[in-house]
Amino acid sequence: MSALALQTSHWIRSRTWDSFWLLSGFWIPTLLLFVPIDGIKPLTIVVTLLFWMGHRISSLYLGFCVGEYREVVQARRHYFLSFPLFLLCLLAGFLLVPESVIPLSLLHRFVLLAFFDYFLSLYHFSVQHYGVLSVYRGRLPHGQRDPALLRWDWWVCIGVSGIFSVAMDYLNGEFDAYEIFKNAPLLSESAMNALRLGLTAVVVVAWLLMLRKYVQRQQGVARILYLSTLCYLTVVSFYLEPLLYFFAVQAQHWFVSLGLTTHMASNSQFEPRKQSHRPWYRPWAWINARAFGPLLVLVLLSIGLTPLLEADYFIVHRFDTETLTVQGILVHLQDSAWIYVLGGLAMFSSFLHYIYDRGVFRLSDPLTRKVALPLLMPPGQR
């Protein structure tokens, strides 16, 4: 490929790579539509085991295992180190303080935290969508600033991963695990079908309007396709089984997160040999230089951590073993205080993920932008 072609590429890495990882909003919901019903649960278990916890620690991997980010972490130690430690103490205090101070049982405190985490996760998904659209916008050789278009981008992202997700999860009864919504009145099947059709029409109209704006303002094929994945994912999700609705949104989020992390880590050119006082980065520089090295590490960590850090989900669902991805360690610990220790650490890992994701991808910060943008470039363009 010529240097000019590389310079004008609208893709983050390549057409094929982007199609699998970043445009997974096309093929994930389509796959869920056509997989036989008896194959759905094994598929969701495998995908969750391989990618869930891996995506959760992916931003920590960038922060501590990619040498270029050491400067960002050192400059913002209060954000990356002190703030998470303070949050851990705050979380421990909330869970351990006696009921005479906070009149809630330990179970209800976990339910409250899970409910809070649910809304944070939807906002987090929206921010990720907006960020990917911004990275694709950065590939354009012209007109990178358009306040009106940026507002449209944001509302599409918050609609896809926020407004529609909350509405469909509530109406499908997914909030029943949270006691304040127990026995919430649900719509009849005919009313749900009418609602799906109505929401489909809203999404399709918004999709067509955005496509028109993107084409008129020459936003590039890759950016148009990513926007289309969000709308397509939303429409198809309306017609998936209730338990698969949120899984489709989550799986797309995991693939995008892991795809970006492995791409950025593999782009690292940090040479620890030149800095003898940085021995920590030597093995990571070797791993990052290997094909699929960072991804393999994250997948192995995901397999190891999932059986432990799904403890919060296990607690919130009142120790229902059917909700577990791996029925092993947590089942034996459910009558022990350790289940609540692991549940608290699981909650903390979720909040830590939000903090670090914002930290390593905060392109409005000049130092972070200086580090992240070269790592986001296609191979050979640094």
N, C-alpha and C positions, 0 to 999 in steps of 0.2 A: 504493500500500500504506500502511496506517495506521501511525502511530508505534508503537502497541501491537503490531502484527504484526511490525514490524521488531525490537522489543525481545525478542520471544519466539521469533524465528527460530532453528531448530536448525541451519541451514546456515551454512557459513563465508562464502560469498558469495551464492549463490542455488541453487535446486534444479537448474536446468539446468547452471550452471557446475560445481557440485560433481559432478554426474553424469558430466560429461565428464572432468574432471581427477582428482578425488579418488576417485571410484567407478569408475575405469578398470579396476579389478580384475574388473569384470563383463564389459566389452565387449572388452578386449584378448585374454584367453584364448579367448573365444567366437569372435572374428575369426580367430584362429590355427587353430581347429578347422575352420573352413569355407573358408578361403582355399585355392584349388587348389595342389597341391604345386609346380607350376612358377612360382607367384607368391609363394611363401614367401620365397625368398632376396632378390628385389628389395625386398619389403616390409621385411624386417629391415635391409637396407642403408640404405634411405631413413630409417627410424625412428632407426637408430643415428647416421647422419650428422647428422640434424636435432637430436637431443635428448641424445645421450650426453655429449658434452663440455659442452654447454650446462648440463646438470644439475650437472656436476662443478664448474663455476665459479659456480653460482647463489648459493651462500652468500657467496662473495667479492663478488658483485654487491650483495647486501644490505649487507654490511659497509662497502663503500667507495663505493657509488653511491646509497645511500638515506641522505639527510642525517640522519635521526633516529638512525641507528646510529653516528654519529661519536662521540657521548658514550660509548657502550659500548666502541668500539675504543680511544679515548683512555684510558679508565679501566683497561682490561685490555691495555695495550700489550705486556706480557710474554707474554701468551697469544697474541694475534693477530699479533705481529711477531717478538718474540725467540724464542719457542718454535719457530715454523716455520723460522726461520733456523738455529737449532741443529739441527733435524731434517734440514735440507738438508745441512748439514756432516756430520752423522752418516751420512747415506745415501751421500754422496760418498766418505767415508772407507771405508765398507764395500765399495763397488764398486772403489775404487782401490788399497786396501792390497794389497801383494804376496802371492802365494800362499804364500810362506814364513811369513807371519803368519797368514793364514786359508787353510787348504789346500782351497780351492774354486775352480774355474774361474769366469770371469766369467759364463758361461752358467748354471752351477749357482747362482750368487749371485742371478741374476735369477729363477730358478725358485723359490728359497727365499723371496724377497721376494713373488713372485706367490702362492705358497701362503699366506703370512702375510696378504697383502691379501685373498685369497679369504674367509678367516674374518672379517676385519675388516668386509668388505662385508656379509656376512650379518648380523652383529651390528648394523651400521649400518642395514640394512633394517628389522630388528626395532625398533630405537629410533625410526625414523621412523613405523612403524605405531603404536607406543605413543604417540608424540607427537600424531599426528592424532586418535587416540581421546581423548587428554587435551584437545585443543582443542575437540572436539565435546562433551566432558563440561563444559567451561567455558561452553558455551551453555545448559546446563540451569539453570533458576531455582531448583533445589532439590537437596539431597543430593549435593553435589559431592565429598564425601569418603566413600569406602567402601573401607577397606583390603583387605577380602576380594575385592571386585570388581576393584580395581586389580591384585591378584596374578593373578587370572584373566586380565585383559587382557594382562599381561606374558607369561604362559606361552603364551597363544594366539599372540602376536606372535613369540616366540622359537621356537615350534614351527613356525609357517608359514614363516618366513624362515631358520630355523636348522636345527633337527633334521631336518625332512623334506627340506630342500634338500640337506643334506650326504648323507643316506642315498640319495636318488634320484640325485644326481650321481655318487656312488661306484659304485652298482650299474649305472648306465648307461655306465660307463667314462669319464666326463668327467675323472677324475683321472689318466688315462693320460699327460697332458702333463707331470705331475710325476713325475720318474723313480723316486722312492721307491715309487710305486704302479704302476709299469709291470708289465704282465702280471698285474695283480691278478685273483684268481678272481672271475668274475661269475656271477650266477645264470642258470639256464636260462630260456628264454622262459616256460615254464609256471610256474616258480617266481616269475618277475617278475610275471606276471599275478595269481598268488595274493597276492603282496605288495601289489600295487596295490589289490586288493579289500580286503585287511586294513587298509591305511592309509586308504583311502576311508571304511571303516566307522568308524575312530577319529576322523577329522576330522568326519564327519557327526554322530557322537554328541556330540563337543565343541561343535560348532556349535549343535545343538539345546539343549544344556545352557546355553550362553551366551545364546541367544535367550530362553530361559525366565527367566534371571536379569535380563536387560536389560528385558524387558517388565514383570516384577514390580516392578522398581525404577525404572520410568518413565525410561529412558535416552534417549528421543527417537528419532525415525525416522532422522535422519541418522547418528547413532552406531550404531544397529542395522544400517543398510545398510553402513556402512564395515566393521564387523566381518564382515558377511556376504560382502563382496568378498574378504576375506582367506581365508575358508574355501572359497569358490567357486573362487578362483584356484588354491588348493592342489589341490583335487580335480580340476579340469580339467587342471592341469599334469601330473598323474600319467599322463594318457592322451595327452599330446602327444608328438611325436617327441623323442628325447633332446636334440637340438640346440636345440629350442624350449623345453625345460623352463625353463632358467635365463633365456632371453631374455624369457619372459612375466613372470617375477618382476622382472627388470631394467626392462623397459618400464613396468610399473606404477609402480615406484620413480621413474623419470624423470618421468613425467607428474605424479605427486604433487609432486615437488620443484619442477618448473618452474611448476606451477599455483600453489603457495603463494608462490613467489618473485614471480611477476608480480602476484599479488593484493596482496601486501604492498607492493611497489614502487609500484603504481598508487594505493595508499592514502596514499602519502607526502604530507604537507602542508608539507614543509620549504621555506622561502622564502629562497634564497641571496641575493636582492637586499638583504635586511635585514642581511646579514653580508658586507660587502665583502671581508673577509679569507678568504672561503671560495669563491674562484672555481671550484675544482674541481667543486663541486656544481651549478653553473649549467646546463651542458648536460645533466646527468643529471636535474635537476629538470624540464627541458623534455621529455626522453624519457619519464620516468615519468608525466608528465601526458598523454601520447598513448595512445590505445587501442592495445593490443598493442605499445607501444614497448619495454618491457623484454624481452618475449618475442622480438621481432624481433632485438634486440641479441644475446641469448643464442643464438638459432638461427644467426645469422651467424657468431658466434664458434665455435660448435660445428662448422659446416661448414669453417671455416678451420683449426681446431686438430686435428680428428680425423685427417687424413692424417699428422700429425706425432706426436701423442700416443698412437697405438696401437702405438708402437714396442716397448713392453714386451711386449705380447701377441705381436707378430711375433717377438721374440727367443725368448720362452719356447716358442713352437711351432716353433722351429728354422728360422725364415725361410721358412715355408710361405706362399706368396703367397695361397693360398685362404682364409687366415684374415683377410686384410686387408679392411677396408671399402672403402678406396680404394687401388687398386694403382697407385701413382705414385712419389712422392718416396722412400718407404722402400725400395722395390725397388732403386732406384739407389744407395742409401746402405748396403746390407747388407754390403758389403765394406769399409766405412769405419768409423773410430772414432766418427763422428758418430751412427751408429745406436745406440751405447751411451749417448752423451750424451743423445739424445732419449729413450731407454728409461729412463734415470735420472730425467729431468724428468717423464716420464709417471708413474712410480711416485710421485714427490714430489707431483705434482698430485692423485693419488688420496688420499694421506695428508693433504694440505692440505685437501681436501674434507671429510674426517672431522673435522678440527680446527675448521674454520670452521662446519660444520653444527652442531656441538655448541655453539660460541660464540654463534651468532646465535639459536639456538632453546633456549638453556639457561634455561628459565622459572623454575627454582628460584633463579636469581640475581635479586635485587630490581631492579637497574638494567636488566638485559636484559628482564625481565618488563614493566617500565614502558614500555619502547620497543616491544617486540614485540606486546603484547596490543592496543593501539589499531590497529596495522597489520593485525592479523588480523581485525578487525571487519568486518562487511558494509559496503559503501559507504553513506554517509549516517548511520552510527551513531557516528562518531568525535566 
